[in-house]
Amino acid sequence: MNDDRPPLDSLVAEARRGTPKALEELLGRYRHFVSLLVRARFRGGRMAGRVDSSDIVQDVLLRVAGHIETFQGADQPAWEAWLRRIAEREVLRQVDHHLGAARRDAGRERAGGEGGENPSRILAGWLEASITSPSLAAVRKERAVLLADALARLPETHRELLVLRHIEERPFDEIAERLDRSSGAVRTMWVRALRNLKEAVAAEIELSLQLDSDD
């Protein structure tokens, strides 16, 4: 692993000055976070099947790249809040496009928009339930970002199962159909996936603490 990554504030400053390499690393560092934000916004909604969430993630990252010079924040929470706002606006734009303005309010409700729970809280709450560690309190990385990076370490099937179950809040029977497995097999795999997630979170905590000590 690379322990000499530039700190976030330096990356943001360089990206705002138009340095392509800094912008590329910045977007890569937060791709997993943006992906989970989008998936959380679509949990249980009618947009499923109408648009690929990965396409929306790409659109969000393109908007971030195109408007990076407008970011006025000075720290990590401000940066991640800015990313959330862009992701939420892009999801609502897609709802308007695919469901129509006349059905926007219903689509907004199903997509977890205004009046819904902040997806960052959903992810952070899941993380706290997944692992308890004294070192977790010392990690400066936002909990939702930590979780997104830990999920990215998992095998694809485990990652998708956990996202479907805990982010999109889908029942096991539906997940089994999506994954072309029996419900019993999915439940067994879910237990293994949660165990692997705890290990992945622990690895992310260790890496984050190393990076923090190098700053």
N, C-alpha and C positions, 0 to 999 in steps of 0.2 A: 504494500500500500504506500501511497505517496503522502508523507507527513509534512511536506513543505508547500502545500497549496497556499496561494495568497489569501489573506483574510477577506471577508465579504466586503468590507467598506472600500478596500483598495480595488477589488474587482469592479464594484459598482462605479467608482470614480473613473476608472480606466474605460469602462464601457460607455459611460456618459461622454467621455472625450472622444469616442469614436474608434477605440482600439478593438478590432475584430476578434482577436484571440481572447481578450478579456470577456467580451460579450458571449462568445461561444462557450467558454468555461462556465460563466454565470448561468446561462440557460441550461447547460448540461447538469449543473449542480442541483437545479430546482425542477428538472423535468418530472421526477417521480412525485414531488410534492404537488405540482400542477395536475398531474394525472389523477391523483387521489381526490383532489378538490373537485375535478370534473365528475369523476365517478360518484362521489358523495352527492353532488347536485342532481344526478340523474337517478338516484335510488328509487326504484319502484315506479318510475314515471312512464308516460306514454311515448316518450322520445326513444325509448329502447327499440331498436330495429329500424328506426328512421335515419339515424346518423351514427357513425362510428365515433365513439368517444375519443379515440386516438386522433381523429381528424380535428376535433375541437381542441385537444391539447396542442396540436401543431399550430392551430390558429391563434391560441392564447400566446404561445411563445413568439409567434410572428408579431403579434401586437405589442408584446413586451419589447421586442427588438426595435420595432418601429417608433416606440414612444419612450425609450429609455432616458432620453435627454430631459423629459418632463418630470422625472422622479425627483422630488424635493426632500425626501427623507434623509436622516442622518444615521440610522442604526438598523439593525437586523429586524426588530419587530415592525418598523415602518416599511421596510422592503417587503416583508412577507404579507403585511396587510395590503400593500399595493398590488401584489400578485393576486391575492384573493379577490380584490375588487375587479381586476381585469378578467379573471376567470369567471366570476359571477355574471358580469356584463355579457361575456361571450356566450355563456349558456343561455341567458335570456334572449340574446339576439337569435340564437339557433331555434329557440322555442317559437319566437315570432315568425321566423322563416318557415319552419316546418309545420306548425300548428295553426298559424294565421293570427292576425292581430285580434280578431273577434274572440279567439279562444286563449288569448295570452294569459289571462288571469288564472284559468284552470291549469294551464301548462306551467305557469310560475309556481303555483302551489305544489304541483307534483314534482317539479324540479328542485324543490327545496329552496325557493327564493325568499322573497320578503315574507316575514312571519314564520319562516322555518328555522330550524336550528343551524347555527353556524357550522359548516362542515369541519372547520378546524377543531371545534369543541368535540365533535363526534370522534375524530381521529385521535385527539389527545386523550379523551376518556377511554378509548379502546387501549391505547398504549399503557395508561396507568393500570388498567385491569390485566394487561398482559404480563407485566413485569414490575416488581418492586425492588428497587436497588438504592442503597444510600448514595451511590455515585450519580444517580439520575438527577438529583437536585442540583448537582454541580455543573451539569451540561448546559452550555449556553444556547445550543441549537434548539429551536422551537420543537416541542414534542411531536407535532404533526409531521415536521420535516424529518425528524429522527425515525419515526415510524415508516414514512414513505421510503426512506433509504434502506431501512431494515427489510421491508417487504421486497424490495428489488433484489435482495440477496437470495430469496427463496426460489425453488424450482417454479416454473411457470404455473403448473397445475395447482400447487399449494397457494401461490399468490392469488390466483384467480378465485379459488375456493374461498379464501378469507375475505377477499374484497366483496364477492357476491353475498357472503353470509353476514359480514359485519358492517360493510359500507353501504351496499345496496339493500341490505336487510331482507334477503330472499329466503324462503323456506327450503329445508333440505331436499324435499321432493323435487322442487323446481331446479335446484342446483344439480341434483343427480341427473335430471333430464338434460340439462345444459352440458354436463361433462360426460354424458353417455356412460354412466355408472349406476349401480344400484344405490338406493338410499343408505343401506347399511355400510356399503363400501365408502360412501362419501363421509359418513359420520366417523368412521375409523380414520380416514385420511385427514379429516378436520382436526382430530386430536393430535395427530403427528404434526400437522401444519402449525398448530398453536405452539407446540413444543419447539419446533424449528424457529418460529418467530421469536420466542424468548431468547434463543441462542443468538439470533441475528441482531436483536435489539442490544444485547449485551456487547456484541462485537462493535456495533455502531457507537455505543456509549464509550467504549475503550478508545476507539479511533477519535471520537470527538474530543475527549479529554486530552489526548495526545496533541491534537491540533491546537487546542486552547492553550496548552502549556508552552507551545512553540511561538505563539503570537507575541 
